[in-house]
Amino acid sequence: MKKILLSILALFALSVNAQHTISGTFTPAKDYTYLIAYRLKPGTQAYTADTAIKFGKFTLNMPENAAPGMYRLVYAVPQDEYNFDVIYNGKEDIVLDFNTDEGVKYKTSEENSILNSYLHEINAAEKELINFYTEQSTNQKKFKALTKILSDIQKTYEAKSEGLLAYHFILGNAPYIPESYKTVAQYVACKKENYFKAIDFKDPILQSSVFLTDKVANYVFTAVTLNLSGTEALEKEVIKNVDDVSAQISDLGPDFRFNLYNELWNTAVAYNYNKVADYIYSSYLKNLATATENLEIIKTIEAHNRLRLGEIAPEITWKVEKDVKKLSELAPAKNYLLIFWSSTCGHCLNELPALHKELRDKSDITVIAVGLEDEVENWEIESAKLPNFQHAISLGKWDSEYSKLYDIHATPTYYILDSEKRIIAKPEGDKAAVEFLNKIY
């Protein structure tokens, strides 16, 4: 009986020890109320646990069956912006402090502390090497000393982290270290040539993190020839880099590749590299979105493409008595202002009359107000109060033709067009619209 009792207690102890926590503080305390943990997987993430943040303190109880790997901690919306990732190995409790200005610091966690220390030291050492080139130094003795520091840091942390999850990231992050003196042009060329040498794209630990995506994006958008002249030449080289990446990941799963190309597309958009974004979409992302049934991404990207700055605004038609009017055929004006509104929208009923009054003396601006409506009667009453605007109606409100064509998710929404009806601005509100128009007059 005694042996049975001891066995039960031992099993109970194992069960208790298998559950660990992530705890700590968020500062300033008033800004944070909750925390959600997601397990990162190749190309996706899965909910794991959540907890409240009370007076800046939290304790997140990880499930006993929480698998070792990378977890994303989300603390606000939008989730893809307000988060940070932690390594959870299922063997240790993690204690951390998060500060709005300084980010996350680990008080207890061998995995995360080693990785953070490594990244801090290796980045500082690489910066010193960059400074060497920036200063146009040719001191080979100093060059050798700097590369030795890089090599020593890498070897030290690979040894320290062996057996840990952090080892995968430290090994994959190994920088190119010249064995002999290189000019800046030689160094850049060799760094690009050896960029993926240390990375195992098939490593499931790396796939289940942002590591590969970040490394690939860094290569695509920064591994370019020095002193390129003009955006067109730069975009051509970035597109070549996209193709270089495709060779590295061609045999990986479609979900992983879809997410990677989607991130590259988003980055290209953020840089206003339209040719790069279009190439990524047409050459890789569209087919992968179809294969992985991420069809909403196709709609989102195609809406972005037809509505981005510089594009001719999609066609709008409306009737004035028996005549059919078309946006494309309107008599020349210096600018056009498209307003998507609703006669049942309180903000619209405040902003449009003010805008109507503000623009009444600007004869070079043609305003087309498109009512996104469920019924005609109220729209007729409210639109009649704005006689200087041209009025179109799109029945079905959020499911209406022009709501979908112009990707409208809130009313009022504004687009400003030039004389050729190309989109030149998307102001947030009537005051911003007037301010923009005043600047160009």
N, C-alpha and C positions, 0 to 999 in steps of 0.2 A: 504493500500500500504506500509506504514511504517513497519507494522508487517511482511509482506511478505519479504521486503528487509532485515530486521533483521534476519529472518529465513534463508535466502539465505546466508547471511554473516556468521551466526553461522555454517551452514553446511560447508561452505568454510573453516572456521577456523578449524573445526574438521578434514577436509581432509588434510589441511596443517600440523596439529599437528600429524597426523598419520604417517607421513614419518619422519624417523630419519636417522642419519648418524653414520658411524664409521670413525673417522679421527685421524690424528696424524703424527708421523714421523718415518722414517727408517734411521738407521745409520750403516755404512757409506753411505751417500746419493748416491755415485757413483755406488754402488753395486745393487741398486734396481730401477726397472723401471715400474713395474705393480703389481696389487693386484687383486685377484679373490676370491669372496666369494661363498662358497657352503653350502647349507643347509644339515646338516647331518640327515639322516633318518635310521631306522633300517636296517642295512645291505647294505646301499647305500648312495649316496649323489647326490644333484641336484644343478645345476648352479643357482645362485641368482643374482649376479651383479659383475661388475669389474670397475676398474679405473686405471688411470696412477699415478705413483709416480714421482713427479717432484721436483728435488732438495731436495729429501728426505722427501717431504710432500705429503700427500694424503687426499682426502675426498671421502668416499665411500657412495653413496646415496642408502640406503636400500629401496626396493620397498614398497609401502604402504601396500601391501598384504603379506609382508614377515612375516611368522608365527613365534611366539616365539619358541626358542629352541637353539640348539648348532649349530654354524656355523664355517666352516673351512676357514681360510684365507691363500691362497696360494700365495707365492711371488717369486717362482723360480721353475725350473725343476731339478730333477724329483719331481712331485707334492707330492708324498707320503713321501718325505723327508723334503721338504722346506715348512713348514706350521705351523700354531698354531691355536688352537680353542678358540672361544669366546662365551660367553652366550649373546644372544640377546633377550630381553624380549618384544621388540616392544613399550616400554614406555620411553626409555632413549637414549640420544645420548652417544656414547662411544668415549672417547679420550684416545689414547694409544701411547706409545713410544716403538719401537722395535729396539734393538741393537744386532748386530751379536754375540757378546760375552756374553751378559747378558740376552738375550731373551726379553720377553714382560713385560712392566710395565704399569699399568692403571692409568691415571690421573683423568679420570671421568668414573665411572661405578660402581654403587652400587653392582650389581650382581657379576661382576668379581673381584672387590676389596675384597668383603667379602669372596669369595671362595678362592682367592689367600692368603689372610691373614690367613684364617683357615688352609689351607694346610701347610703354613710355620710354624705356631705355633704347630699344631698337630704332624708334622714330627719332629720338634725339641724336643718336649716332648717325643716322642717314642724313639728318639735317646738317650736321657738321660737314659731311662729305659734299653736300650741295653747296654749303657756304664756301668750301674750298674752291669749287668751280666758279661760283659767283664772284669770288675775289680774284679770279683769273690766276690763281697760284699754279706754279709748275714745280713746287718743292716736292720732289719724289720721296724724300724721307718722311715728310709730314703726311703725304698720301698713304704711304705704307703703314704709318702709325694709325691713321683713321680706319683703314680697312681691317687692321688687326683688331681694333676695338669692336668693329662690327662682327667679325668672325668669333671673337671671344664671347660676346653677348649671346649670339645664336647658339654656340656650343654649350654654354653654361645653362641656358634655359631649356634646351632640348634634354639635357641630363637631369635637370631639376624636375621636369614635368613628365618624365617617362613613367608610364602606367596611369597617367591621368588623362581625362578628356581634353584638357588644355594642350596636351602634347600634339594632338591632331592639328590645332590651329597654329601652334608655334612652328611645327615642322613645315606646314603648308605656306607659312608666311616668310620662310627663309629668303632673304634678299639676295640679289646678284652681288657678289663680292669679287672685284677684280683681283687677279693674282699678280698683276704687275701694273705699272702706271698706264693710265689711259687718258687721252685728251677728252674734253667734254663731249665732242661728237662721237668718239669711239665708245665712251661710257654709256651714252644714251642708246646707241645702236645695240650694244651688248646687253644692256639692261632689258631692252625690248625683246631681243632674241631669246633671252633666258627667263623671261617673266613667268612662264607657266611651268618651268622645269621642276619646281618643288611641290606643285599642286597635284594632288590625286583627286580628280573630279569624280571618281567613283566612290570615294570615301563617304559612307552614309552620315557620319558625324558632321562633315563639312557641308553635305547637301542639306542637312537639317538645321541650317543656320543662315545668316546673311553673309557669311564669310565669302563664299564663292561669288555671289552676286556683287558684293562690294569690290572684290578683286577684279572681276571681269569689267565692271563699269569703269574702274580706275584705268584699266588698260585701254579700253575702247576710246575714252575721251581725253586721256592725257599722254598716251604713248604715240606722240606725233613728232614729225620732223621739226627741228628748231627753226624759228624765223620764217614760218609759212606766211605768205602774203595773201590776205583776204580770206573771207569766210568760205568761199567756194572751194578753195584749195584745201582748207582745213576739213571741210565736210567730206571731201573725196577721200582723205586719209582716214578719217574716222570710219567711213563705210568699209574701207579695206580692213580696218581693225575688227569690225563686226564680222566679216567673213573669216578672219583669223580665229575668232572665238568659235564660230560654227564648226570648224574642224576639230576643236578641242572637245566639244560637247555633243557631237552628232549621234553618238551611241548611247546617250543618257535618256532617261524616261521623258515622255512628252510633257508631263505635268511640271517637271523641273525646268525643262527648256522653255515652256510657255511662260512661267513666272520670271525667268531670267530675261527673256526678250521683252516682256512687258515692262520690267524695270528699266531696261535700256531705252525703250520707247519713251517712257516717262522722263528719263534724264535728258534725252534728245529734245523733247518738248520744252523742258525747263531751260535749256540752253538756246532755244529758238533755232535749232538745227532742223529745219523742216525737211530738207532733202534726206537727212539721216533718218528722221522719224518715219518718213514715207517708205524708205528702203527697208527698214526693219519690219514695218508692217506688211508690206507687199511680199517680201522675200521669205519671211519666217513666221511672224506673229499671227497673221490671218489664218494660215493653214493649221497652226498649232491650236488656235482658239477654237476652230471647228472640230479638230480631232479630240480635244479635251472638253468639248461642250461648254466652253466659256463664251457663248454667243453674245452676251451682254457687252463684252469688251469690244466686239466688232462694232456694235451700235454706238458705243461711247467714242471709239476712235474715229469712226466715219463722221459722227456729229462734230467732233473736234476739227477734223480736216476741212469740212465745208464751212465752218464758222470761225476759223482762225483769222487773225489779222492779215489783211492783204487779199483775202478771197472775195470774189463777187458774191454779194448776198443772194441767197436762194430766192427764187421767184415767189412773189405774192400777187394774187389777183383779187379783185373785189368789184362790186357793182355800184355804180352811181346812176340811179334811175335805170335806164335800159342799157347804158354803156358799161362795157367791161374794162376795168383799169388794170394795168400791169406795172409792177415796180420797175421792171426792165425798160418799159416804154415811157416812163414819166418824163416830162419836159425837163431839160437840163436845169439843175440847181447846183449851187456851190457845195451843199451838203444835204444829206437826208438823215432824219432821225426816225428809227423804228422803235415803237413802244408796244410791248406786249403786256396787256392789262386785262382787268375784268371789272365789270360794273358792280360786282359784289365784293370787291377787294377794298378794304378800308384805306390802306396805304395808297392805292391808285387814286381814290376819290380825293385824297389830300394832295398828292403830287401832281397829277395831270392838270388841274385848274391852275396851279402855281406856275407850271411849265408853260401852259397856254398863254398866260399873262406875260411871262418873261420873254417869250419868243414872238409876240404879236407884231413887233416892228422889224423882225429879221426876215425880209422877203426872200433872201437867198437860201433859206432853210425850209425844206419840205418835210413835214411831219406826217408819218403814216402810223396811226394807232390801230393795232390789231386786237380786237376784243376776243378773249378766250372765254367762251360763254356756254352755259347750259341751256339758255333760252334767249330769245330775241328781245322781248318786251322791255326789260330793264336796261339792256344795252342801248336801245333806241333812245330812251329817256336821257341817259347819262351822256352818250356820245353827242347828242344834240346841243349840250352845254359847251361843246368844244368845236365851234364852227370853223376855226382856222386849220384844224387838222383834217387829213383825209382818213376815212374810217373803213376798216375791213373787219369782218367777223369770222371767227372760226369756231363752229359749234362742236361740242364734245369736251370743252375745256382742256384738261390735262391730256386727254386722249385725242384731241383734235389734230387736224392735219398740220397746222402751223406750230402748235405746241411741240409736236414731234420733230418737225423739220428744223426748228430753231432751238431744240433741246431746252425748252423752258421748264424750269422747276419752281419758279417763284414769280409773282407779279408785284409791281411792274418790273420788267426787264428791258434794258435799253441797248440798242446798237446804233452807232454813228457811222454813216457811210460817206465816202467822198463823192465827187461829181461823177465818177465812173461806177458808182454804187459798190465800191469795194469797202469791206469792213475796216475801219481805222480805229475804233475804240468800242469798249464795252463798259460804259460808266456804271458805277454803283449808285443809283439814285438820281433824282432830277437835278439836284444842286451840282453834282459831279458832271452831269451832262452839259449844263449851262456853262460851268467853269471851263470844260474842254472846248466847247464851241467858241467861247469868248477868246480863248488863247489863239485860235487859228484864224480869227477875224482881224 
